[in-house]
Amino acid sequence: MGTGETKPPRVWIGRLLGPLVKKKALEDGEPMRRNSPTAPFLIVSETPELHVARARLLAAFDRFVAGGEAGCTTHPHAFFGQLTPSEWSKIMHKHLDHHLRQFGA
């Protein structure tokens, strides 16, 4: 999402609460909260093969890092709305960290 490869629509609850939650979500030192809601279009219904999912994750991570600030999308985040490249970087870091903690990695 941070590179603009996928451009999901804004979710209605994000339009209402996104600006209020964005500051708290982007605070330094604060991990993403457990049980944060997931937008329906992001829910994976099939069970992917671990090596395939890992390769996709690493490739997406590499594309995001290689793109730098210029590679960040100007498309609004589905929940938080407009993000600067710095904010995209923080939210991508927190999201990846959240899932790595979720799976004990």
N, CA, C and O atoms as a DFTB+ gen file, in Angstrom:
420 C
 N C O
     1  1       0.822      -1.189       0.000
     2  2       0.000       0.000       0.000
     3  2       0.874       1.265       0.000
     4  3       0.532       2.251      -0.652
     5  1       1.985       1.240       0.718
     6  2       2.845       2.411       0.831
     7  2       3.518       2.816      -0.470
     8  3       3.906       3.972      -0.637
     9  1       3.658       1.866      -1.396
    10  2       4.269       2.175      -2.689
    11  2       3.229       2.563      -3.731
    12  3       3.582       3.039      -4.810
    13  1       1.967       2.367      -3.424
    14  2       0.904       2.678      -4.371
    15  2       0.573       1.529      -5.296
    16  3      -0.225       1.690      -6.219
    17  1       1.182       0.349      -5.062
    18  2       0.883      -0.811      -5.910
    19  2      -0.557      -1.260      -5.741
    20  3      -1.175      -1.766      -6.678
    21  1      -1.086      -1.074      -4.544
    22  2      -2.513      -1.282      -4.307
    23  2      -3.059       0.038      -3.789
    24  3      -2.420       0.722      -2.990
    25  1      -4.238       0.380      -4.254
    26  2      -4.846       1.654      -3.873
    27  2      -6.262       1.415      -3.364
    28  3      -7.242       1.702      -4.051
    29  1      -6.347       0.886      -2.152
    30  2      -7.677       0.597      -1.612
    31  2      -8.445       1.875      -1.300
    32  3      -7.852       2.917      -1.023
    33  1      -9.764       1.783      -1.349
    34  2     -10.586       2.950      -1.030
    35  2     -10.540       3.258       0.462
    36  3     -10.223       2.386       1.271
    37  1     -10.849       4.469       0.815
    38  2     -10.947       4.842       2.231
    39  2     -12.120       4.090       2.844
    40  3     -13.165       3.935       2.211
    41  1     -11.947       3.624       4.072
    42  2     -13.037       2.978       4.793
    43  2     -13.784       4.061       5.570
    44  3     -13.178       5.024       6.040
    45  1     -15.075       3.903       5.697
    46  2     -15.896       4.964       6.286
    47  2     -15.490       5.279       7.720
    48  3     -15.491       6.442       8.124
    49  1     -15.146       4.259       8.487
    50  2     -14.766       4.493       9.889
    51  2     -13.448       5.262       9.948
    52  3     -13.223       6.051      10.865
    53  1     -12.580       5.026       8.966
    54  2     -11.327       5.763       8.892
    55  2     -11.540       7.235       8.590
    56  3     -10.816       8.096       9.089
    57  1     -12.529       7.510       7.778
    58  2     -12.833       8.911       7.474
    59  2     -13.261       9.645       8.737
    60  3     -12.987      10.834       8.901
    61  1     -13.938       8.919       9.632
    62  2     -14.397       9.521      10.882
    63  2     -13.299       9.567      11.942
    64  3     -13.065      10.606      12.559
    65  1     -12.627       8.433      12.150
    66  2     -11.680       8.315      13.258
    67  2     -10.215       8.414      12.862
    68  3      -9.367       8.675      13.716
    69  1      -9.899       8.210      11.588
    70  2      -8.510       8.191      11.132
    71  2      -7.691       9.382      11.565
    72  3      -6.606       9.207      12.119
    73  1      -8.179      10.600      11.329
    74  2      -7.388      11.765      11.739
    75  2      -7.161      11.831      13.251
    76  3      -6.128      12.331      13.697
    77  1      -8.104      11.337      14.036
    78  2      -7.963      11.358      15.490
    79  2      -6.979      10.303      15.983
    80  3      -6.250      10.532      16.948
    81  1      -6.959       9.152      15.323
    82  2      -6.128       8.029      15.745
    83  2      -4.719       8.122      15.165
    84  3      -3.779       7.566      15.732
    85  1      -4.567       8.815      14.046
    86  2      -3.290       8.860      13.330
    87  2      -2.139       9.320      14.220
    88  3      -1.080       8.691      14.220
    89  1      -2.317      10.386      14.965
    90  2      -1.245      10.908      15.818
    91  2      -0.803       9.860      16.839
    92  3       0.394       9.652      17.037
    93  1      -1.747       9.214      17.474
    94  2      -1.430       8.182      18.476
    95  2      -0.750       6.985      17.819
    96  3       0.208       6.435      18.364
    97  1      -1.235       6.586      16.667
    98  2      -0.687       5.419      15.969
    99  2       0.748       5.651      15.507
   100  3       1.525       4.702      15.397
   101  1       1.099       6.892      15.238
   102  2       2.428       7.197      14.713
   103  2       3.436       7.587      15.800
   104  3       4.582       7.912      15.490
   105  1       3.018       7.558      17.072
   106  2       3.939       7.923      18.155
   107  2       5.145       7.005      18.182
   108  3       5.025       5.791      18.019
   109  1       6.307       7.602      18.390
   110  2       7.534       6.821      18.519
   111  2       7.469       5.960      19.773
   112  3       6.980       6.391      20.817
   113  1       7.968       4.741      19.651
   114  2       8.037       3.847      20.796
   115  2       6.752       3.108      21.125
   116  3       6.743       2.251      22.008
   117  1       5.682       3.421      20.441
   118  2       4.403       2.762      20.681
   119  2       4.145       1.726      19.599
   120  3       3.975       2.092      18.436
   121  1       4.110       0.434      19.948
   122  2       3.795      -0.571      18.923
   123  2       2.323      -0.487      18.523
   124  3       1.498       0.082      19.238
   125  1       2.020      -1.060      17.378
   126  2       0.631      -1.119      16.920
   127  2      -0.162      -1.946      17.937
   128  3       0.314      -2.971      18.423
   129  1      -1.348      -1.496      18.242
   130  2      -2.147      -2.171      19.259
   131  2      -2.661      -3.516      18.764
   132  3      -3.003      -3.685      17.593
   133  1      -2.703      -4.466      19.694
   134  2      -3.255      -5.784      19.386
   135  2      -4.735      -5.655      19.081
   136  3      -5.417      -4.766      19.591
   137  1      -5.217      -6.552      18.246
   138  2      -6.629      -6.627      17.879
   139  2      -7.141      -5.363      17.183
   140  3      -8.333      -5.060      17.227
   141  1      -6.234      -4.637      16.547
   142  2      -6.679      -3.503      15.730
   143  2      -7.503      -4.061      14.582
   144  3      -7.162      -5.108      14.032
   145  1      -8.581      -3.381      14.210
   146  2      -9.418      -3.912      13.134
   147  2      -8.684      -3.949      11.793
   148  3      -7.810      -3.125      11.523
   149  1      -9.049      -4.899      10.979
   150  2      -8.483      -5.058       9.642
   151  2      -9.558      -4.767       8.613
   152  3     -10.683      -5.258       8.715
   153  1      -9.205      -3.972       7.630
   154  2     -10.157      -3.684       6.553
   155  2     -10.468      -4.989       5.817
   156  3      -9.561      -5.788       5.582
   157  1     -11.710      -5.216       5.456
   158  2     -12.100      -6.481       4.811
   159  2     -11.272      -6.839       3.577
   160  3     -11.009      -8.018       3.340
   161  1     -10.854      -5.843       2.783
   162  2     -10.104      -6.139       1.558
   163  2      -8.677      -6.587       1.847
   164  3      -7.974      -7.005       0.927
   165  1      -8.227      -6.512       3.102
   166  2      -6.881      -6.951       3.459
   167  2      -6.845      -8.339       4.099
   168  3      -5.769      -8.891       4.325
   169  1      -7.992      -8.889       4.386
   170  2      -8.051     -10.195       5.038
   171  2      -7.724     -11.287       4.030
   172  3      -8.332     -11.371       2.962
   173  1      -6.758     -12.118       4.387
   174  2      -6.339     -13.233       3.531
   175  2      -7.161     -14.454       3.941
   176  3      -7.127     -14.881       5.095
   177  1      -7.897     -15.006       2.982
   178  2      -8.778     -16.133       3.308
   179  2      -8.115     -17.490       3.087
   180  3      -8.481     -18.472       3.733
   181  1      -7.139     -17.549       2.176
   182  2      -6.471     -18.825       1.927
   183  2      -5.226     -18.922       2.808
   184  3      -4.748     -17.918       3.335
   185  1      -4.718     -20.114       2.958
   186  2      -3.498     -20.328       3.732
   187  2      -2.330     -20.397       2.752
   188  3      -2.159     -21.392       2.048
   189  1      -1.528     -19.332       2.711
   190  2      -0.422     -19.325       1.750
   191  2       0.725     -20.219       2.213
   192  3       0.872     -20.504       3.402
   193  1       1.520     -20.648       1.262
   194  2       2.716     -21.412       1.606
   195  2       3.710     -20.425       2.210
   196  3       3.899     -19.328       1.684
   197  1       4.341     -20.813       3.307
   198  2       5.219     -19.920       4.044
   199  2       6.339     -19.356       3.173
   200  3       6.598     -18.154       3.213
   201  1       7.004     -20.196       2.393
   202  2       8.130     -19.703       1.595
   203  2       7.678     -18.715       0.522
   204  3       8.422     -17.799       0.172
   205  1       6.475     -18.891       0.002
   206  2       5.940     -17.973      -1.011
   207  2       5.578     -16.637      -0.351
   208  3       5.909     -15.571      -0.870
   209  1       4.898     -16.703       0.793
   210  2       4.504     -15.493       1.512
   211  2       5.742     -14.724       1.982
   212  3       5.773     -13.495       1.916
   213  1       6.742     -15.435       2.447
   214  2       7.985     -14.802       2.909
   215  2       8.674     -14.088       1.741
   216  3       9.134     -12.956       1.895
   217  1       8.746     -14.729       0.597
   218  2       9.381     -14.123      -0.575
   219  2       8.620     -12.873      -1.020
   220  3       9.238     -11.871      -1.382
   221  1       7.296     -12.920      -0.996
   222  2       6.482     -11.756      -1.366
   223  2       6.708     -10.607      -0.391
   224  3       6.838      -9.456      -0.806
   225  1       6.757     -10.915       0.902
   226  2       6.983      -9.898       1.919
   227  2       8.347      -9.233       1.730
   228  3       8.452      -8.007       1.737
   229  1       9.384     -10.047       1.561
   230  2      10.726      -9.492       1.393
   231  2      10.842      -8.646       0.128
   232  3      11.508      -7.610       0.129
   233  1      10.199      -9.082      -0.943
   234  2      10.221      -8.317      -2.190
   235  2       9.493      -6.975      -2.017
   236  3       9.964      -5.941      -2.492
   237  1       8.349      -7.004      -1.337
   238  2       7.597      -5.767      -1.101
   239  2       8.394      -4.822      -0.202
   240  3       8.420      -3.613      -0.429
   241  1       9.031      -5.372       0.801
   242  2       9.865      -4.581       1.706
   243  2      11.008      -3.928       0.926
   244  3      11.276      -2.737       1.087
   245  1      11.672      -4.709       0.087
   246  2      12.782      -4.183      -0.716
   247  2      12.310      -3.068      -1.658
   248  3      13.004      -2.064      -1.819
   249  1      11.135      -3.236      -2.282
   250  2      10.610      -2.206      -3.181
   251  2      10.328      -0.910      -2.416
   252  3      10.622       0.182      -2.901
   253  1       9.760      -1.042      -1.229
   254  2       9.430       0.127      -0.417
   255  2      10.708       0.871      -0.015
   256  3      10.782       2.094      -0.134
   257  1      11.702       0.136       0.456
   258  2      12.959       0.752       0.883
   259  2      13.693       1.370      -0.303
   260  3      14.187       2.494      -0.209
   261  1      13.766       0.649      -1.411
   262  2      14.488       1.138      -2.591
   263  2      13.852       2.403      -3.159
   264  3      14.553       3.255      -3.705
   265  1      12.546       2.534      -3.037
   266  2      11.849       3.698      -3.578
   267  2      12.117       4.977      -2.807
   268  3      11.973       6.074      -3.347
   269  1      12.508       4.839      -1.542
   270  2      12.746       6.018      -0.715
   271  2      11.514       6.903      -0.638
   272  3      10.397       6.467      -0.912
   273  1      11.738       8.149      -0.261
   274  2      10.617       9.085      -0.127
   275  2       9.857       9.257      -1.432
   276  3       8.629       9.350      -1.436
   277  1      10.591       9.297      -2.539
   278  2       9.948       9.496      -3.845
   279  2       9.073       8.309      -4.231
   280  3       8.166       8.450      -5.052
   281  1       9.336       7.142      -3.648
   282  2       8.567       5.947      -3.971
   283  2       7.289       5.797      -3.180
   284  3       6.492       4.900      -3.455
   285  1       7.078       6.664      -2.197
   286  2       5.855       6.582      -1.391
   287  2       4.669       7.101      -2.187
   288  3       4.777       8.072      -2.936
   289  1       3.572       6.455      -2.015
   290  2       2.356       6.844      -2.716
   291  2       1.801       8.155      -2.179
   292  3       2.026       8.517      -1.024
   293  1       1.079       8.849      -3.029
   294  2       0.328      10.020      -2.587
   295  2      -1.142       9.638      -2.380
   296  3      -1.958      10.454      -1.952
   297  1      -1.456       8.372      -2.695
   298  2      -2.813       7.862      -2.469
   299  2      -3.044       7.786      -0.959
   300  3      -2.159       7.325      -0.238
   301  1      -4.188       8.218      -0.464
   302  2      -4.409       8.185       0.979
   303  2      -4.478       6.759       1.535
   304  3      -4.941       5.837       0.863
   305  1      -4.016       6.603       2.753
   306  2      -4.121       5.337       3.472
   307  2      -5.603       5.047       3.673
   308  3      -6.391       5.972       3.868
   309  1      -5.985       3.794       3.629
   310  2      -7.403       3.420       3.725
   311  2      -8.045       3.884       5.029
   312  3      -9.232       4.208       5.047
   313  1      -7.280       3.920       6.119
   314  2      -7.835       4.339       7.405
   315  2      -7.384       5.740       7.804
   316  3      -8.209       6.578       8.168
   317  1      -6.076       5.997       7.737
   318  2      -5.527       7.249       8.246
   319  2      -5.648       8.429       7.296
   320  3      -5.536       9.577       7.726
   321  1      -5.872       8.176       6.030
   322  2      -5.954       9.263       5.067
   323  2      -4.580       9.644       4.546
   324  3      -3.703       8.790       4.422
   325  1      -4.386      10.914       4.240
   326  2      -3.140      11.402       3.654
   327  2      -1.977      11.191       4.623
   328  3      -2.069      11.539       5.800
   329  1      -0.874      10.614       4.114
   330  2       0.337      10.407       4.907
   331  2       1.530      10.970       4.160
   332  3       1.601      10.888       2.933
   333  1       2.466      11.541       4.903
   334  2       3.728      11.995       4.319
   335  2       4.618      10.759       4.131
   336  3       4.318       9.706       4.692
   337  1       5.701      10.861       3.358
   338  2       6.618       9.723       3.250
   339  2       7.139       9.256       4.620
   340  3       7.274       8.055       4.855
   341  1       7.426      10.191       5.509
   342  2       7.888       9.828       6.852
   343  2       6.810       9.045       7.608
   344  3       7.111       8.064       8.289
   345  1       5.561       9.480       7.484
   346  2       4.457       8.782       8.154
   347  2       4.244       7.399       7.533
   348  3       3.966       6.437       8.249
   349  1       4.372       7.293       6.197
   350  2       4.260       5.974       5.552
   351  2       5.338       5.046       6.096
   352  3       5.075       3.879       6.384
   353  1       6.543       5.568       6.235
   354  2       7.647       4.759       6.735
   355  2       7.347       4.240       8.143
   356  3       7.543       3.060       8.435
   357  1       6.872       5.133       9.007
   358  2       6.550       4.727      10.386
   359  2       5.441       3.687      10.420
   360  3       5.540       2.690      11.134
   361  1       4.385       3.920       9.648
   362  2       3.244       3.003       9.712
   363  2       3.602       1.649       9.108
   364  3       3.129       0.617       9.584
   365  1       4.430       1.640       8.066
   366  2       4.864       0.367       7.479
   367  2       5.740      -0.390       8.476
   368  3       5.601      -1.604       8.624
   369  1       6.640       0.318       9.158
   370  2       7.486      -0.306      10.176
   371  2       6.626      -0.897      11.289
   372  3       6.814      -2.049      11.681
   373  1       5.689      -0.111      11.791
   374  2       4.836      -0.579      12.891
   375  2       3.963      -1.761      12.469
   376  3       3.736      -2.682      13.253
   377  1       3.480      -1.731      11.234
   378  2       2.633      -2.820      10.755
   379  2       3.431      -4.120      10.625
   380  3       2.975      -5.181      11.051
   381  1       4.619      -4.028      10.036
   382  2       5.465      -5.218       9.916
   383  2       5.854      -5.735      11.295
   384  3       5.797      -6.939      11.545
   385  1       6.248      -4.837      12.189
   386  2       6.604      -5.221      13.560
   387  2       5.422      -5.907      14.250
   388  3       5.599      -6.898      14.958
   389  1       4.235      -5.380      14.040
   390  2       3.011      -5.945      14.633
   391  2       2.839      -7.412      14.218
   392  3       2.571      -8.273      15.056
   393  1       2.995      -7.683      12.924
   394  2       2.813      -9.054      12.454
   395  2       3.962      -9.966      12.869
   396  3       3.739     -11.142      13.155
   397  1       5.169      -9.453      12.905
   398  2       6.289     -10.285      13.377
   399  2       6.093     -10.657      14.842
   400  3       6.355     -11.795      15.232
   401  1       5.636      -9.708      15.658
   402  2       5.331     -10.006      17.074
   403  2       4.163     -10.992      17.169
   404  3       4.173     -11.888      18.013
   405  1       3.176     -10.827      16.319
   406  2       1.996     -11.682      16.324
   407  2       2.378     -13.145      16.124
   408  3       1.786     -14.045      16.719
   409  1       3.381     -13.363      15.273
   410  2       3.801     -14.731      14.970
   411  2       5.048     -15.143      15.725
   412  3       5.637     -16.184      15.436
   413  1       5.455     -14.326      16.698
   414  2       6.599     -14.692      17.537
   415  2       7.921     -14.681      16.807
   416  3       8.851     -15.386      17.197
   417  1       8.020     -13.892      15.754
   418  2       9.285     -13.840      14.983
   419  2      10.189     -12.740      15.491
   420  3      11.286     -12.551      14.967
